[in-house]
């Protein structure tokens, strides 16, 4: 029961972060006029599925480790989207 509950909590966290990423990228791309980053969104979804399945398969992985690793992965994926790259280019130059 504990394993199923932890998997559901992890799945909820992944869905919330992925939805937030999609909304933020949609708002950023409509403001700039760019296209939505479907590849990065797909990578984020696949990463969430992998981390959730690993959490379900291996009970020794703590919930905070799984949530933290997905949060860091989401930040890493977000860094390589077009709006963020444009902001970094503007800051550097």
FENURHU-V722358 format. One record per pair of residues at least 4 apart in sequence whose C-alpha atoms are under 7 Angstrom apart, sorted by the first residue. I is the first residue (numbers start at 1). J is the second residue. D is the distance in whole Angstrom. If there is no record, write none. Layout:
BEGIN
I|J|D, I|J|D
END
This chain:
BEGIN
1|5|6, 2|6|6, 3|7|6, 3|56|7, 3|59|7, 4|8|6, 5|9|6, 6|10|6, 6|63|7, 7|11|6, 7|52|7, 7|55|7, 7|56|6, 8|12|6, 9|13|6, 10|14|6, 10|52|6, 10|67|7, 11|15|6, 11|52|6, 12|16|6, 13|17|6, 14|18|6, 14|48|6, 15|19|6, 16|20|6, 17|21|6, 18|22|6, 18|44|7, 18|45|7, 19|23|6, 20|24|6, 21|25|6, 22|26|6, 23|27|6, 24|28|6, 25|29|6, 25|36|7, 26|30|6, 26|36|6, 27|31|6, 28|32|6, 28|83|7, 29|33|5, 29|34|5, 29|35|6, 29|36|6, 29|83|7, 30|34|7, 37|41|6, 37|81|7, 38|42|6, 39|43|6, 40|44|6, 40|77|6, 41|45|6, 42|46|6, 43|47|6, 44|48|6, 44|74|6, 44|77|7, 45|49|6, 46|50|6, 47|51|6, 48|52|6, 48|70|7, 49|53|6, 50|54|6, 51|55|6, 51|66|7, 52|56|6, 53|57|6, 54|58|6, 55|59|7, 55|61|6, 55|66|7, 61|65|7, 61|66|7, 62|66|7, 63|67|6, 64|68|6, 65|69|6, 66|70|6, 67|71|6, 68|72|6, 69|73|6, 70|74|6, 71|75|6, 72|76|6, 73|77|6, 74|78|6, 75|79|6, 79|84|6, 79|85|7, 80|84|7, 80|85|6, 81|85|6, 82|86|6, 83|87|6, 84|88|6, 85|89|6, 86|90|6, 87|91|6, 88|92|6, 89|93|6
END
